[in-house]
């Protein structure tokens, strides 16, 4: 696993944690922002051929 791969995975995990915290806090703007961040990181991973486990609902920005 290369440095880019590791960093992408680290950022994805952090974004997922922030998303969960925003949901718990009822922060709708934060939820929207982190949903987009997670989706963007998943697209970046796919673009570079990096397979990361994810739920289908994480792929969209909705």
N, C-alpha and C positions, 0 to 999 in steps of 0.2 A: 504494500500500500504506500503510495507516494504522499508527499507533503500536501499537495493540492487536495487529494482524496481525503486525507485526515482532517484538513481544515474545513472542507465542505461538510463532512460528517459532524464535526464539532459545532459549526454554525447551525446546522439543521437541528441538532439536539437542543442547543440554546434557544432557538426560535420556538421549538415545540414546548419547552419549559415556560417561556414567556407567554405563549398562547394559552397554555393551561392556567397560568396565573391571571391573565386578563379575563378569561372566562370565569374563574372563581370570584374575581373582584367585580364582575358585572360591567367591565369596561368594554363597551361595544366598539369604540374606536380602536382600542388596543387589539381586540379580537380581529377586526377587519385588517389591521396593519399586519399582524402576525400570520394570519391566514395567507395573505399575499406573500409574505416573506418565505413561509414554508413552501408554497407553490413555486415560487421563483427558484428556490434552492433545488427543488426536485427537478425542475426543467433544466437547470444548469448541470445537475448530475447526469441526467439523461443525455444531454448534448455531448458530454464528455465520456459517455459509456460507463458511468459509475452506477452500479446497481445498489440502491438503498431500500431497505424494507419500508413500506409506507402503506397507508390506507388510500383507497381510491378517492375518498372525499378530500384528501390533502392535495390532490392534483389541480383542483379548480380554485378560483379566487372568490368563490361565492359563499 
